Amino acid sequence: MTHIKTTHVGSLPRGDELTPLLLARDAGKPYDTAEFDRVVSAAVSEAVQQQVAAGVSIVSDGELGKVGYSTYMIERLSGFGGHTDRKPAADLAEVPNLAKKLSAIMGSQEFVRASCIDAVKLVTLEPLHDDIRRFRAALDAYAAPDTEAFMNAASPGLITAFQVNRFYPSHEAYLAALVDAMREEYETIVNAGFYLQLDCPDLAMSRHTGYQDATEEEFLKIAAANVEALNAATANIPPERMRMHVCWGNYEGPHDHDIALEKVIDIVIKARPATVLFEAANPRHEHEWKVWQDAKLPDWKILAPGMIDTCSNYVEHPELIAQRIERFAGIVGPDRVVASTDCGFGTFAGYGKIDPIVTWRKLRNLREGADIAASRL
């Protein structure tokens, strides 16, 4: 019988014990390093156990050692400093009352938003080695020996979108520095035996956030440059050992300023990673499965569409998940489909709407839906 793998985008809820420690470290406040390692290790172990119990085929460490998926590198690289308030997303700027309500529900984003203020260079990969050590220990203890696993890393373009350039003469010069600075992190993850997942919301979300004042033509040139940088930074890594995630922002807003997938898909396809994770379950982007149907996909590309929404505590019915999977299996075949999630469940410490219990129920239903689809394909 056909078997369809399941996975998710990476981040998982960090919990009340871990969140204060992550925020304290991010803010440069004193913290107990031994206690930090103990709490993170326990959280990673629980996350791996829960993923295995839910039937997830390709698991992660939940990014539980990081304050957030897009800002963690400031403790690993030189050249960042200060704090720059983020411009509101274009859709939320038009509905300020809704933005306040969402903030009350999802929590505040208390992490540091540094800018690039000096030359960017690699300083230390010790935090990454700690993440790898904790993840490997959890896998050895709670997962089968052949369990597939991945670790997340920020793409060069993502870093430019969150850590605004205040130093380099051009976007391209900033990217070039990040290619050199991030290459070792990427290769270290793969050499440790994990898939490398490059997070790339800069190719979609950034159109209505960091680059909302640019013209569409200007944004597409930026996105294309970001993919070129990603390809250069990963030149030594086989495409089949990499995944990339593209999204429009993990928040429950109108999203009526999102750039259409058909406008960026050719740029996305040019990226080297074999597996592409993308939103396909929420009301703004579910219809775009037809865009993938019409796209000129290389036969080595694997689609990992989001089959469950990560902005809603609704637990999707397995039959709905199966129907969604079947759409994409009809495009590329079931052997080139991995059932995934729209985005992460806990992109930043202390920020997120999905209850941890709901997270595991959603992932269990993802497995059940994948099995239903497999039985019919």
C-alpha positions in Angstrom: 0.0 0.0 0.0 1.1 3.6 -0.7 2.5 5.3 2.4 2.4 9.1 2.7 4.8 10.7 5.1 3.7 13.5 7.5 5.8 16.3 9.0 5.4 19.9 10.2 7.1 23.2 9.7 9.3 23.0 12.8 8.4 25.3 15.7 6.4 23.9 18.6 4.9 25.6 21.7 7.6 26.4 24.2 5.6 26.3 27.4 5.5 28.5 30.5 8.7 27.2 32.1 10.9 27.6 29.0 9.6 30.9 27.6 11.0 33.2 30.4 14.4 31.6 30.1 14.5 32.2 26.3 13.4 35.8 26.6 15.9 36.5 29.4 18.8 35.1 27.3 17.6 37.0 24.2 17.5 40.3 26.2 21.0 39.7 27.5 19.9 39.2 31.1 21.6 36.9 33.5 20.3 33.3 33.5 21.4 29.9 34.9 23.0 28.1 31.9 22.7 24.7 33.6 19.0 25.3 34.3 18.5 26.5 30.8 20.0 23.4 29.3 17.9 21.2 31.7 14.6 22.9 30.8 15.3 22.9 27.0 16.5 19.2 27.1 13.3 18.2 28.9 11.1 20.2 26.4 12.9 18.6 23.4 12.4 15.2 24.8 8.7 15.7 25.4 8.3 17.2 21.9 10.0 14.2 20.3 7.8 11.8 22.3 4.7 13.7 21.3 5.6 13.7 17.7 6.3 10.0 17.6 3.1 9.3 19.5 1.2 11.4 16.9 2.7 9.4 14.0 4.8 12.2 12.6 7.2 10.7 10.0 9.8 13.5 9.9 10.2 15.1 13.3 12.0 18.2 14.6 13.4 19.5 17.9 10.6 22.1 17.8 13.2 24.9 17.7 12.8 24.9 21.5 16.3 26.2 22.1 15.6 29.4 20.1 13.6 32.5 21.1 12.3 32.6 17.5 12.9 31.2 14.0 14.0 34.4 12.5 16.1 36.3 15.1 18.1 33.6 16.9 21.2 34.1 14.8 22.1 37.4 16.5 23.7 35.3 19.3 25.7 33.4 16.7 26.8 36.2 14.3 28.5 39.5 14.7 27.2 42.7 13.2 23.7 43.0 14.9 22.6 45.5 17.5 19.9 47.8 18.8 16.2 47.3 18.4 14.0 48.3 15.5 10.2 48.3 15.9 8.6 46.2 13.1 6.2 48.0 10.7 2.7 46.6 11.1 1.7 44.2 8.3 -0.2 46.0 5.6 -3.5 44.1 6.2 -3.4 44.6 10.0 -2.6 48.3 9.7 -6.0 48.8 8.1 -7.8 47.1 11.1 -6.1 48.4 14.2 -8.9 47.2 16.6 -8.5 43.6 15.3 -4.7 43.9 15.6 -5.2 44.8 19.3 -7.5 41.8 19.8 -5.1 39.4 18.1 -2.2 40.7 20.3 -4.3 40.0 23.4 -5.0 36.5 22.2 -1.6 35.5 20.8 0.7 37.3 23.2 3.3 40.0 22.7 6.4 39.6 20.7 9.0 40.6 23.3 12.1 39.4 21.5 14.9 41.7 20.4 14.5 43.0 16.8 18.1 43.9 16.1 19.4 45.6 12.9 22.5 45.0 10.9 24.9 47.7 12.1 28.3 46.2 11.3 30.1 43.5 9.3 28.3 40.2 9.6 30.5 37.2 10.5 30.2 33.9 12.2 31.2 34.1 15.8 30.0 30.8 17.4 28.0 27.7 16.6 28.0 26.5 20.2 24.2 27.1 20.5 23.6 25.0 17.4 25.8 22.2 18.7 23.8 22.3 21.9 20.6 22.0 19.9 22.0 19.0 18.0 23.1 17.3 21.2 19.7 17.7 22.8 17.8 16.6 19.7 20.0 13.6 19.2 19.6 12.5 22.8 15.8 12.8 22.5 15.7 10.8 19.3 18.0 8.1 20.7 15.7 7.8 23.7 12.2 8.0 22.2 12.3 7.5 18.4 13.0 4.4 16.3 16.5 4.3 14.9 15.4 5.0 11.4 13.2 8.0 12.3 13.8 10.9 9.9 14.5 14.3 11.4 15.0 17.9 10.4 16.3 21.1 11.9 15.4 24.6 10.9 17.7 27.5 9.9 17.0 31.0 8.8 17.6 31.6 5.1 19.8 34.5 4.1 16.8 36.4 2.8 14.8 35.8 5.9 17.6 37.4 8.0 17.6 40.5 5.8 13.8 40.8 6.2 13.9 40.7 10.0 17.3 42.3 10.7 17.1 45.4 8.7 20.3 46.5 6.8 21.8 49.6 8.4 25.4 48.9 7.3 25.9 47.4 3.9 25.7 49.5 0.7 23.1 47.3 -0.9 20.8 44.4 -0.3 23.0 42.2 -2.4 26.1 43.1 -0.4 24.2 42.2 2.8 23.1 38.9 1.3 26.7 38.1 0.2 27.9 38.5 3.8 25.1 36.3 5.1 26.0 33.6 2.6 29.5 33.3 4.1 28.2 33.7 7.7 25.4 31.1 7.5 27.0 28.4 5.3 28.7 26.5 8.2 25.4 26.3 10.2 23.6 24.8 7.2 26.3 22.2 6.5 26.7 21.4 10.2 23.0 20.4 10.4 23.3 18.1 7.4 26.5 16.6 8.6 24.8 15.8 11.9 22.4 13.5 9.9 19.4 15.8 9.7 17.5 17.4 6.9 18.1 21.1 6.7 15.0 23.2 6.5 15.5 26.7 5.3 12.7 29.1 6.4 11.8 31.5 3.6 8.8 33.7 4.4 10.9 36.5 2.8 9.6 35.1 -0.5 6.0 35.8 0.3 5.1 37.3 3.7 7.7 40.1 3.3 5.8 41.6 0.4 3.2 42.9 2.9 5.5 43.4 5.9 9.1 44.5 5.5 8.9 45.3 1.8 5.3 46.7 1.7 6.6 50.1 0.4 8.4 48.5 -2.5 6.8 48.1 -5.9 5.8 44.5 -6.9 8.6 44.5 -9.5 11.1 45.6 -6.8 10.0 42.9 -4.4 10.3 40.2 -7.0 13.9 41.3 -7.7 14.6 41.1 -4.0 13.0 37.6 -3.7 15.0 36.4 -6.7 18.2 37.7 -5.2 17.3 35.9 -1.9 17.0 32.6 -3.7 20.3 33.1 -5.5 21.9 33.7 -2.0 20.2 30.6 -0.6 21.5 28.5 -3.5 25.1 29.9 -3.0 25.0 29.2 0.7 23.9 25.6 0.2 26.0 24.8 -2.9 27.7 21.9 -1.0 24.5 20.3 0.2 22.6 17.8 -2.0 19.1 19.1 -2.8 17.4 15.9 -1.4 18.8 16.7 2.0 17.1 20.1 2.1 13.6 21.5 2.6 12.3 25.0 2.3 9.3 26.7 3.9 7.4 29.5 2.2 4.5 31.3 3.9 2.6 34.5 4.2 2.7 35.0 7.9 1.5 32.8 10.8 -1.3 35.1 12.2 -5.1 35.2 11.9 -5.4 38.5 10.0 -7.3 39.4 6.8 -4.3 38.5 4.6 -5.9 40.4 1.8 -2.6 42.0 1.0 -0.8 38.7 0.5 1.0 38.4 -2.8 -0.4 35.7 -5.0 1.5 32.4 -5.2 1.5 32.5 -9.0 3.6 35.7 -8.9 6.4 34.1 -6.9 6.2 30.4 -7.7 8.8 30.5 -10.5 11.3 32.1 -8.0 10.5 29.5 -5.4 11.0 26.6 -7.8 14.5 27.9 -8.6 15.7 27.3 -5.1 17.9 24.2 -4.6 16.0 22.4 -1.8 14.1 19.4 -3.1 11.1 19.6 -0.7 8.9 22.7 -0.6 6.6 23.3 2.3 3.9 25.9 1.8 0.4 27.0 3.0 -2.5 25.1 1.5 -5.0 24.8 4.3 -6.1 28.3 5.3 -8.9 30.2 3.6 -6.6 32.6 1.8 -4.3 30.1 0.1 -6.1 26.7 -0.1 -7.3 27.5 -3.6 -3.7 27.8 -4.9 -3.3 24.1 -5.3 -4.2 24.8 -8.9 -1.2 27.0 -9.2 1.0 24.0 -8.4 -1.0 22.0 -11.0 0.0 24.5 -13.7 3.6 25.1 -12.5 6.6 23.7 -14.4 7.9 21.5 -11.6 11.1 19.5 -12.0 10.4 15.8 -11.4 12.7 15.8 -8.4 10.7 18.3 -6.4 8.7 17.1 -3.5 5.6 19.0 -2.4 4.8 19.3 1.4 1.6 21.3 1.4 0.0 22.5 4.7 -2.9 20.2 5.3 -3.8 21.7 8.7 -4.1 25.4 9.7 -1.7 26.7 12.4 -3.8 29.9 13.1 -6.9 28.1 14.3 -7.7 25.7 17.1 -10.1 23.8 15.0 -8.9 20.2 14.7 -9.3 19.3 11.1 -11.2 16.1 10.3 -9.1 13.3 8.8 -11.4 13.1 5.8 -10.8 16.7 5.0 -7.1 16.2 5.3 -7.3 13.1 3.0 -9.2 15.1 0.4 -6.5 17.8 0.4 -3.7 15.3 0.1 -5.4 13.7 -2.9 -5.4 17.0 -4.8 -1.6 17.2 -4.6 -1.1 13.5 -5.2 -3.1 14.0 -8.4 -0.5 16.6 -9.5 2.8 15.0 -8.7 1.9 11.5 -7.5 1.6 10.2 -3.9 5.3 9.4 -3.7 6.2 13.1 -4.1 3.7 14.4 -1.5 4.5 14.9 2.2 1.5 16.0 4.4 2.6 19.0 6.4 1.3 22.1 8.2 0.7 25.6 7.0 3.4 27.1 9.4 4.9 26.5 12.9 2.9 26.1 16.1 5.1 28.4 18.1 7.2 30.7 15.9 8.3 32.9 18.8 8.6 32.3 22.5 5.5 33.6 24.3 3.6 34.2 21.0 1.1 31.9 19.5 -2.6 31.0 19.5 -2.6 27.2 19.2 -3.0 25.3 22.5 -0.3 22.6 23.0 -2.9 19.9 23.4 -4.6 20.9 20.2 -1.2 20.8 18.4 -0.8 17.1 19.1 -4.4 16.4 18.1 -4.0 18.1 14.8 -0.8 16.1 14.1 -2.5 12.9 15.0 -5.3 13.7 12.6 -2.7 14.6 10.0 -1.4 11.0 10.3 -4.9 9.5 10.1 -5.8 11.7 7.1 -2.6 10.6 5.3 -3.5 7.0 5.9 -7.0 7.5 4.5 -5.6 9.1 1.4 -3.0 6.4 1.0 -5.6 3.7 1.1 -7.4 5.3 -1.8 -4.5 6.2 -4.0 
